[in-house]
């Protein structure tokens, strides 16, 4: 892949999402290099003048009133990253750490941080050589920057703590040496600039967007198969109906499902039945899916804004002004991810309801639990129970993280965002919903395979059922379902559901 060039142009989360699955390829433009150097030159000139600058020649937080001797400035930065590297728990994934590294380079590139070009180059080289710091996932409250996790990043840059290199955990010093790099010695403000910022929270947001987008596409596709399998009507998705509501997401979702069902013999086979209305879980799919799409769109706007922002403190302006700020506070990210958590949780909730409707026989249209020999066979009874447990778990996980706060740092940091927890819980919800959708897809595909062989699916859904056939998860007998669910979840993870259908019938988003 061609290297991503960081310049004064805005970028989106999509521009960074390749880092989730691939090694980095990143560089900075000549103008960006110049901006970084100018900012550092200004900082050094101000220090030479004896100007008092927070976190550079003062203590931190509650200790900001303590002045630091000129001779101790570099030691101050070293002590800072060592003392703040207090994260715990399972390390973040390689992909998330790559994104964290890229985001840190991005905030420096704005030219307001005062760090040396040498520091920026160190992180670029580590990213491009795939030297990935082991960053614990627990320990940040999303204000004053993601201090603890970013301190572990900083420690890796100075040759302390461990990294992943060539797929193995080794000391950062060893990895740097192997990559022909040297541990960097931190200069004025560089420790503070490394650990200040919203990069961890924002990286979690990018990962969530990456995974959620695929789920939202897949949800429309899977729900269309459930409509078909349950012998529900297509007519409620007619775009002419939905034009009467002015919600763009709803209109697009309805159009997706209406088109996906076009030409289905299974749908046409019961158009003259005496059923008046389908339950909400079928009839109101666009209203729920579409709303979730709109929340997704709002979330990506917030994340994109954060990506292109400066989240450092203090800020060094080109005219020599030093301004203190709270730009490290991740409240926008936290609220956006809380909203996305609720939106994705609702995708899982309606999916579980569709499963329930099919399992109870779709009001007499199907055998109970999708079993051919009811009684002697249980069909998909307990697969539904698994989906229900995940949907219920999401109700707790979707409780907003951003409405919580806790005072730290001797009262100086007295209201925090909890954005990292918002991100981690959002990712867990997405994982749960992916599994719920996998169960729905497995069931709906098998219902078609077991009971609707006389008629054909639409071209789009036929491709979907064929995908399930290739995965060997279609059966007319009871079998161990766990492995089948995992296989279908794998199809969703690899984006194969969307890819298979989109080739035949384009699935749209906002």
C-alpha positions in Angstrom: 0.0 0.0 0.0 1.1 3.6 -0.8 2.2 5.4 2.3 -0.3 7.7 4.0 1.1 11.3 3.9 0.3 13.5 6.9 -0.1 17.1 5.8 -2.4 20.1 6.6 -5.3 18.3 4.8 -8.0 16.6 6.9 -8.2 12.8 7.0 -11.0 10.5 8.0 -11.1 7.4 10.2 -11.3 5.3 7.0 -7.9 6.6 6.0 -6.4 5.1 9.2 -8.6 1.9 9.4 -6.0 0.0 7.2 -3.7 0.0 10.3 -6.2 -2.3 12.1 -5.2 -5.2 10.0 -2.0 -4.2 8.2 1.5 -2.7 9.2 1.8 1.0 9.0 3.0 3.0 6.1 3.1 6.6 7.1 5.1 9.7 6.3 4.8 13.5 6.9 4.9 16.2 4.3 7.8 18.8 4.1 5.4 21.5 5.3 4.4 19.4 8.3 8.1 18.8 9.1 8.6 22.6 9.0 5.6 23.2 11.3 6.9 20.7 13.9 10.4 22.2 13.8 9.1 25.8 14.1 7.1 24.9 17.2 10.1 23.3 18.8 12.3 26.3 18.0 9.7 28.6 19.7 9.7 26.3 22.8 13.5 26.3 23.1 13.6 30.1 22.7 11.1 30.6 25.4 13.0 28.4 27.8 16.1 30.3 27.0 14.3 33.5 28.0 13.4 31.8 31.3 9.7 31.7 30.7 7.7 29.5 33.1 5.8 26.8 31.2 3.5 24.2 32.7 4.9 20.7 32.6 8.2 21.9 31.1 9.8 23.7 34.0 7.0 23.1 36.5 5.5 20.0 38.2 2.3 18.4 36.9 -1.3 18.6 37.9 -1.6 19.5 41.6 2.2 20.0 41.6 2.1 22.7 38.9 3.2 25.3 41.4 6.6 23.6 41.9 9.4 25.1 39.7 11.9 22.8 38.1 15.6 23.7 37.6 16.8 24.0 34.1 19.2 21.2 34.7 16.4 18.8 35.7 14.0 19.5 32.7 14.9 16.3 30.8 14.8 14.2 34.0 11.4 15.6 34.7 10.1 14.2 31.4 11.7 10.8 32.0 10.3 10.6 35.5 6.8 11.5 34.2 6.5 8.7 31.7 8.0 6.1 34.1 5.7 7.1 37.0 2.6 7.3 34.8 3.1 3.9 33.2 0.7 2.3 35.6 -1.7 0.6 33.2 -3.0 -2.9 33.9 -4.9 -5.7 32.1 -4.8 -7.4 28.7 -2.9 -5.3 26.1 -4.7 -3.6 23.3 -4.7 -5.3 20.0 -1.9 -4.7 17.5 -4.3 -2.8 15.2 -5.5 -0.4 17.9 -1.9 0.3 19.0 -1.0 1.1 15.4 -3.8 3.6 15.2 -2.8 5.1 18.6 0.7 5.7 17.2 -0.6 7.3 14.0 -3.0 9.5 15.9 -0.1 10.7 18.1 1.9 11.6 15.0 -1.2 13.4 13.7 -1.6 15.7 16.7 2.1 16.6 16.7 1.8 17.4 13.0 -0.4 20.4 13.7 2.6 22.2 15.0 1.4 23.2 18.5 3.2 20.7 20.6 6.8 21.9 20.7 8.3 18.4 20.3 11.5 17.8 18.2 11.2 16.4 14.7 13.5 13.6 16.1 10.7 12.4 18.4 8.2 12.4 15.6 10.5 10.5 13.4 11.1 7.9 16.1 7.4 7.1 16.3 7.0 7.1 12.5 9.9 4.6 12.2 8.5 2.4 14.9 5.1 2.4 13.2 6.5 1.7 9.8 8.8 -1.1 11.1 5.9 -2.6 13.0 7.4 -2.2 16.5 4.2 -2.3 18.5 4.3 -1.2 22.2 2.5 -3.5 24.6 -0.1 -1.1 26.0 -2.4 -2.3 28.8 -6.0 -1.7 28.2 -7.0 -0.6 31.7 -6.0 2.6 33.6 -7.3 5.7 31.7 -10.3 7.9 32.7 -10.2 9.8 29.4 -9.1 13.2 30.8 -5.7 14.8 31.2 -5.1 12.6 28.3 -5.1 8.8 28.2 -2.1 9.1 30.6 -1.4 5.6 31.7 -1.7 3.8 28.3 0.2 6.5 26.5 3.0 6.3 29.1 3.5 2.7 28.1 3.9 3.9 24.5 6.4 6.5 25.6 8.4 3.9 27.6 8.7 1.8 24.5 10.2 4.8 22.6 12.9 5.3 25.2 13.8 1.6 25.3 11.9 0.6 28.4 9.0 -2.0 28.7 8.1 -4.6 26.0 6.9 -4.5 22.5 5.7 -6.9 19.8 8.2 -7.3 17.0 8.0 -9.9 14.3 5.1 -11.4 16.2 7.0 -11.9 19.5 7.1 -10.0 22.8 10.6 -8.7 23.3 12.2 -5.7 25.2 11.8 -2.5 23.3 15.5 -1.9 23.5 16.1 -5.2 21.7 13.5 -4.5 19.0 14.8 -1.0 18.4 18.3 -2.3 18.0 17.1 -5.0 15.5 15.4 -2.4 13.5 18.5 -0.2 13.5 16.9 2.4 15.8 18.1 3.8 19.1 16.1 4.6 22.2 15.3 8.3 22.3 16.2 10.6 25.1 13.2 12.8 26.0 13.7 16.6 25.9 11.7 19.5 27.2 7.9 18.9 27.1 8.2 15.6 25.2 7.1 13.3 27.9 4.1 15.4 28.7 3.2 15.7 25.0 3.5 11.9 24.6 1.0 11.1 27.3 -1.3 14.1 26.9 -4.1 13.5 24.4 -7.1 11.5 23.4 -5.3 9.0 21.1 -6.3 5.8 23.0 -9.9 6.9 23.2 -10.0 7.9 19.6 -8.3 4.7 18.4 -11.0 2.7 20.2 -13.6 4.8 18.4 -12.0 4.1 15.0 -12.0 0.3 15.7 -15.6 0.6 16.8 -16.6 2.4 13.6 -14.7 -0.1 11.5 -16.5 -3.0 13.0 -19.9 -1.3 13.4 -20.1 -0.3 9.7 -19.8 -3.9 8.6 -22.5 -5.0 11.1 -24.9 -2.3 9.9 -24.5 -3.4 6.3 -24.9 -7.0 7.3 -28.0 -6.3 9.5 -30.0 -5.1 6.6 -29.0 -8.2 4.5 -29.7 -10.7 7.3 -33.0 -9.1 8.2 -34.1 -9.4 4.6 -33.4 -13.2 4.7 -35.4 -13.4 7.9 -38.3 -11.6 6.3 -38.2 -14.1 3.5 -37.8 -17.1 5.7 -40.6 -16.2 8.1 -43.0 -15.6 5.1 -43.4 -12.0 6.1 -44.4 -9.3 3.6 -42.1 -7.2 1.4 -44.6 -4.4 0.9 -43.9 -2.6 4.2 -40.5 -1.8 2.8 -41.8 0.0 -0.3 -39.8 3.3 -0.6 -43.0 5.2 -1.4 -44.2 4.4 2.2 -41.0 5.5 3.8 -40.8 8.8 1.9 -43.5 10.0 4.3 -40.9 9.9 7.1 -38.0 12.3 6.7 -35.3 10.1 8.3 -32.6 9.4 5.7 -31.4 6.3 7.5 -34.8 4.8 7.6 -35.4 5.4 3.9 -32.1 3.9 2.9 -32.6 0.8 5.1 -36.1 0.3 3.7 -34.8 0.6 0.2 -32.0 -1.9 0.9 -34.4 -4.6 2.2 -37.0 -3.9 -0.5 -34.5 -4.4 -3.3 -32.9 -7.4 -1.6 -36.3 -9.2 -1.6 -37.0 -8.3 -5.3 -37.9 -11.4 -7.4 -38.2 -13.7 -4.4 -40.5 -16.6 -5.2 -40.7 -17.4 -1.5 -42.1 -13.9 -0.8 -44.5 -14.1 -3.8 -45.8 -17.5 -2.7 -47.8 -16.1 0.1 -48.8 -12.6 -1.1 -52.5 -13.5 -1.0 -52.4 -15.0 2.6 -54.8 -13.7 5.2 -52.1 -12.2 7.5 -52.9 -8.5 8.0 -49.7 -7.3 9.6 -46.3 -8.6 10.7 -45.0 -7.9 14.2 -42.7 -4.9 14.8 -39.5 -7.0 14.6 -40.3 -7.4 10.9 -42.4 -4.4 10.0 -40.2 -1.8 11.8 -36.7 -2.9 10.7 -36.0 0.3 8.7 -37.1 2.5 11.7 -34.5 0.8 14.0 -31.7 0.0 11.5 -32.0 3.4 9.9 -31.8 5.2 13.3 -28.7 3.2 14.1 -27.2 4.2 10.7 -27.8 7.9 11.6 -26.2 7.5 15.0 -23.2 5.9 13.3 -23.0 8.8 10.9 -23.0 11.3 13.8 -20.3 9.2 15.6 -18.0 9.2 12.6 -18.3 13.0 12.3 -17.2 13.3 16.0 -14.3 10.9 15.6 -13.2 12.5 12.4 -13.2 15.9 14.1 -11.1 14.5 17.0 -8.6 12.9 14.5 -8.0 16.3 13.0 -7.7 18.1 16.2 -4.9 19.0 18.6 -5.3 17.4 22.0 -2.1 18.5 23.6 -1.5 20.8 26.6 0.0 23.4 26.9 -0.2 24.7 23.3 2.6 26.6 21.7 1.3 29.1 19.1 3.4 30.4 16.1 3.5 33.9 17.6 5.2 32.6 20.8 2.1 32.5 23.0 1.8 29.6 25.4 -1.8 28.7 26.2 -3.1 26.1 28.6 -6.1 24.1 27.5 -8.3 21.1 28.4 -8.1 19.7 24.8 -7.0 16.3 26.3 -10.5 15.9 27.7 -12.3 13.2 25.6 -15.9 14.0 26.4 -16.9 14.3 22.7 -15.5 10.9 22.0 -17.1 9.4 25.1 -20.6 10.7 24.3 -20.3 9.6 20.6 -19.3 6.1 21.6 -22.0 5.9 24.2 -24.5 6.8 21.5 -23.0 4.2 19.1 -23.2 1.6 21.9 -26.9 2.2 22.2 -27.4 2.2 18.5 -25.6 -1.1 17.9 -27.2 -2.7 21.0 -30.6 -2.0 19.3 -29.5 -3.8 16.2 -28.9 -6.9 18.4 -32.2 -6.4 20.2 -34.3 -6.4 17.1 -32.3 -9.3 15.7 -33.0 -11.4 18.8 -36.7 -10.5 18.4 -36.7 -11.7 14.8 -35.1 -15.0 16.0 -37.8 -15.3 18.7 -40.6 -14.8 16.1 -39.1 -17.5 13.8 -38.6 -19.8 16.8 -42.2 -19.6 17.9 -43.3 -20.6 14.4 -43.8 -17.1 12.8 -47.5 -17.2 13.9 -48.1 -20.6 12.5 -46.2 -20.2 9.2 -43.3 -22.4 10.4 -42.7 -25.4 12.7 -41.6 -24.4 16.3 -37.9 -23.9 16.7 -37.3 -24.6 13.0 -37.2 -28.4 13.8 -38.3 -30.9 11.1 -39.2 -33.5 13.7 -40.5 -31.4 16.6 -40.3 -33.0 19.9 -37.6 -35.6 19.1 -35.6 -32.6 17.8 -35.1 -29.2 19.4 -34.0 -27.3 16.3 -32.6 -23.9 17.2 -34.2 -23.5 20.6 -31.0 -23.0 22.5 -29.3 -21.0 19.8 -32.1 -18.5 20.5 -31.3 -18.7 24.2 -27.7 -17.8 23.4 -28.8 -14.8 21.4 -31.1 -13.7 24.2 -28.3 -13.9 26.7 -26.1 -11.6 24.6 -28.9 -9.2 23.9 -29.6 -8.9 27.6 -25.9 -8.4 28.4 -25.8 -5.5 26.0 -28.5 -3.7 28.0 -26.1 -3.3 30.9 -23.0 -2.6 28.7 -24.9 0.2 26.9 -25.3 2.2 30.1 -23.5 5.5 29.2 -20.0 5.7 30.5 -19.8 9.5 30.0 -22.3 10.2 32.7 -19.9 8.7 35.2 -16.9 10.6 36.6 -14.4 10.3 39.4 -12.0 12.8 40.9 -8.3 12.1 40.5 -4.9 13.9 40.9 -5.7 15.5 44.3 -8.8 17.1 43.0 -7.2 18.9 40.0 -8.8 16.5 37.6 -12.3 16.6 39.1 -14.5 15.6 36.1 -13.5 13.1 33.6 -15.0 11.5 30.4 -14.4 7.8 30.9 -14.0 7.6 27.1 -11.8 4.5 27.1 -14.4 2.6 29.0 -17.0 3.9 26.5 -14.8 2.5 23.7 -14.2 -0.8 25.3 -17.8 -1.4 26.2 -18.8 -0.4 22.7 -16.5 -3.0 21.2 -17.9 -5.6 23.5 -21.4 -4.7 22.4 -20.4 -5.0 18.8 -18.9 -8.4 19.4 -22.1 -9.6 21.1 -24.3 -8.2 18.2 -22.1 -9.8 15.6 -22.8 -13.2 17.3 -26.5 -12.4 17.6 -26.6 -11.6 13.8 -24.6 -14.8 13.1 -27.3 -16.8 15.0 -30.1 -15.1 13.1 -28.3 -15.7 9.7 -27.7 -19.4 10.6 -31.3 -19.9 11.6 -32.9 -18.0 8.6 -30.6 -19.7 6.1 -31.5 -23.1 7.5 -35.2 -22.3 7.6 -35.0 -21.6 3.8 -33.0 -24.8 3.3 -35.4 -26.9 5.3 -38.9 -25.6 4.4 -38.8 -23.4 1.3 -37.1 -25.6 -1.3 -40.1 -25.4 -3.6 -39.5 -21.8 -4.3 -36.4 -19.7 -5.0 -35.0 -16.8 -3.0 -34.2 -13.5 -4.7 -30.9 -13.4 -6.5 -29.3 -11.5 -3.7 -30.4 -13.8 -1.0 -29.7 -16.9 -3.0 -26.0 -15.7 -3.0 -26.3 -15.4 0.8 -27.7 -18.9 1.2 -25.0 -20.3 -1.1 -22.4 -18.7 1.1 -23.8 -20.6 4.0 -23.8 -23.8 1.9 -20.1 -23.3 1.2 -19.5 -22.8 4.9 -21.2 -26.2 5.5 -23.6 -24.8 8.1 -26.9 -26.0 6.4 -28.5 -29.1 7.9 -31.8 -30.9 8.1 -30.9 -32.6 11.4 -30.0 -31.5 15.0 -26.3 -31.0 15.3 -23.8 -29.2 17.6 -24.5 -25.6 16.8 -21.5 -23.8 18.5 -19.1 -24.5 15.6 -21.7 -23.5 13.0 -22.3 -20.2 14.9 -18.6 -19.6 15.0 -18.3 -20.3 11.2 -21.0 -17.8 10.4 -19.5 -15.2 12.8 -16.3 -15.7 10.8 -18.2 -14.8 7.6 -19.3 -11.6 9.3 -15.8 -10.8 10.6 -14.3 -11.2 7.2 -17.1 -9.0 5.6 -18.1 -11.9 3.4 -21.8 -11.5 3.9 -21.8 -8.0 2.6 -19.4 -8.8 -0.2 -21.4 -11.8 -1.5 -24.6 -9.8 -1.6 -23.3 -6.4 -2.7 -21.9 -7.8 -5.9 -25.5 -8.5 -7.0 -27.5 -5.8 -5.3 -25.7 -2.7 -4.0 -26.4 -2.1 -0.3 -26.4 1.6 0.6 -25.5 3.6 3.7 -25.8 7.2 4.8 
